[in-house]
Amino acid sequence: KVESMSHEVKKLARLHSNRHADKYPRSEPYQEGATLSEPNANIRLRFLDGLRTPIYTDKIITSQSNAAIRVGVFDGEKMINEGPLSKAKVEILVLRGDFCSDGQESWTEEEFNSHIAQGRHRQGSVLGGDCSAWLNNGEASLGKIRFREGSSRTPSRKFIVGGRVCMNRKIGGIRVQEAVMEPVTVLDRRNEANEKRYPPKPNDEVYRLEEIANDGTYHRRLKNAKIYTVEDFLKALNKDADDLRVRVLLIKKVNNSW
C-alpha cells in the first residue's frame, strides 16, 4: 500500500508541474541531446565586439578596439563553455541592411537565410578571407575578413555582419539563433583618400578637415599658401582668421564651409 501511495503521489506531482510549467517557466541549461526548435530559444550566437568604422572594401575589418572580432555561444546571458556547442564551427556572412529593421530580436532560420546578401550578379560571397572559425570553450576570435564590395548598391545602402553555426554541423538538432551586428555602411576603398579624422591630429594633412577635399580647390589654395597640415591651418587661423578665409581660401562671406 505504501508503494502504491508513493507512486500516486509522484504522478500527481508530475501533473502539477506540467500544468503550471507555462505559468512559471524555468530557464534550463543546455544539455547534450536537447532539441530547440523555437526561433526565440535562449541558445544563440552573439558578437562580443562592435565594428570599427569607417569600413572600406578590401580592408581587414576589426573591432572598435582595433583587435580581432570575437563571437560566443550563449544560453541566455551565460556563455556555454563546455559540451559540443562550446567547440562548434561558426561561419561569418553578410546580410542586407534591412534585416530586423523593425527592431525584432528573434527570427527563424528561414528569415535569416532569406536576407543573406549575394555578390554582384548573385555570384560569390560579399565577404572574403577567413570566414569561419572554431569555438574554443564557447568563444572564438575571427581571422582576417574583408568586404569585397561596398553597400551602395543595396536599397538600405548598408550591410549587416552575421554569424551562424555551420549548417552541416548542427548538433543534436539544436536551433542556435544567429548573431547579428548593427548595420554599417561599407565604402569603396577609393574613398579612403578623402577620409576625415575625428578628431584631427596636428600632423594630419590639411584635407583631413571637413569641407577640404584631397586635391580640391581649397586644398590647392592652402598648399599655395604653404599650409600643408592641420597644425599649419591652426597657426594661420590663430594669427589672422579673416586673412585665412578671405585671402587664402577666397571665401568672401562666412558660410557653412567656413
Number of C-alpha atoms within 10 A of each C-alpha: 6 7 8 8 10 10 12 12 12 11 12 10 12 11 12 11 12 10 11 10 11 9 8 8 8 8 8 9 13 19 12 12 11 12 13 16 13 15 18 15 16 21 24 23 24 21 21 15 16 14 21 15 14 13 21 22 21 18 14 15 23 22 15 13 11 11 14 19 22 18 23 23 31 22 17 15 10 11 18 22 17 13 13 16 26 20 19 21 19 23 16 22 20 21 23 22 23 16 20 16 9 7 7 8 10 17 16 14 16 9 12 19 11 11 16 20 22 16 14 12 6 9 8 12 17 22 21 17 13 13 17 20 20 18 23 16 18 21 24 24 18 22 17 15 21 20 23 20 20 20 24 14 10 13 10 16 17 20 26 23 21 21 24 23 26 16 10 7 12 14 18 14 12 18 22 25 27 24 20 22 18 12 20 19 18 21 20 18 14 10 10 13 11 15 15 19 13 9 8 15 14 13 11 16 20 26 24 21 21 15 14 18 18 17 12 11 11 19 20 19 16 20 14 11 15 11 20 18 20 19 17 18 20 14 13 18 14 10 11 10 14 17 14 18 17 13 13 18 18 12 16 10 10 10 7 6 8 10
